[in-house]
Amino acid sequence: MRAQERMGTVDEKGQLSLDEPLKNKHSRVKVIILYFEDTDEDDESKESILNGFRTSLQELKVGKTRDISKLWDGIDDE
């Protein structure tokens, strides 16, 4: 089993619409729904970005870095 994370919106009829299409077509999926308690998506996105910056800064402080030339290795393997 593989996992993909996608964002989506539930409409007034309760139907889920994904923001981006899935790559694997014609396959069964298991859907786990995580609801945002705060419905303001902009605030959630900003908080998520800030958390990412905080994590990166902590990793930098403890020397957990990677050579920039290796960042693209395997990026096209999907």
C-alpha positions in Angstrom: 0.0 0.0 0.0 1.3 3.5 -0.9 0.1 6.8 0.4 -0.5 10.2 -1.3 -1.6 13.3 0.5 -4.0 15.6 -1.2 -6.2 18.5 -0.1 -9.8 18.8 -1.1 -13.1 20.4 -0.3 -16.4 18.9 0.8 -19.4 20.5 -0.9 -22.9 21.2 0.4 -24.0 17.7 -0.7 -21.1 16.0 1.3 -19.2 15.1 -1.9 -15.4 15.3 -1.7 -13.6 17.1 -4.5 -9.7 16.9 -4.6 -7.7 20.0 -5.4 -5.4 17.9 -7.6 -6.1 14.7 -9.5 -4.7 11.4 -8.3 -1.9 9.9 -10.4 -3.1 6.3 -10.2 -6.3 6.0 -12.2 -8.8 3.1 -12.0 -7.7 1.8 -8.6 -9.3 1.4 -5.2 -8.3 3.8 -2.5 -8.8 4.1 1.3 -9.8 7.6 2.3 -9.1 9.0 5.8 -10.7 12.4 6.4 -8.9 15.0 8.6 -11.0 18.1 9.3 -9.4 21.4 10.0 -10.9 23.0 13.1 -10.2 26.4 11.7 -11.9 26.9 8.4 -9.7 29.7 7.3 -7.3 27.9 4.9 -4.9 30.9 4.6 -4.2 30.8 8.4 -3.7 27.1 8.3 -1.3 27.4 5.3 0.7 30.1 7.1 0.9 28.0 10.2 2.0 25.0 8.3 4.7 27.1 6.5 5.9 28.5 9.8 6.1 25.1 11.3 8.2 23.9 8.4 10.6 26.9 8.8 10.9 26.1 12.5 11.7 22.5 11.9 14.3 23.5 9.2 15.9 26.0 11.5 16.2 23.4 14.3 17.7 20.9 11.8 20.2 23.5 10.6 21.2 24.3 14.2 22.1 20.7 15.0 23.9 20.2 11.7 21.3 18.0 10.0 21.8 19.3 6.5 22.3 17.7 3.0 24.5 18.6 0.1 22.4 20.8 -2.2 23.6 18.8 -5.3 21.9 15.7 -3.9 18.5 17.3 -3.3 17.2 16.4 -6.8 18.4 12.7 -6.6 15.5 10.4 -7.2 13.0 13.2 -7.7 11.7 11.8 -11.0 11.4 8.2 -9.6 7.7 8.5 -9.0 
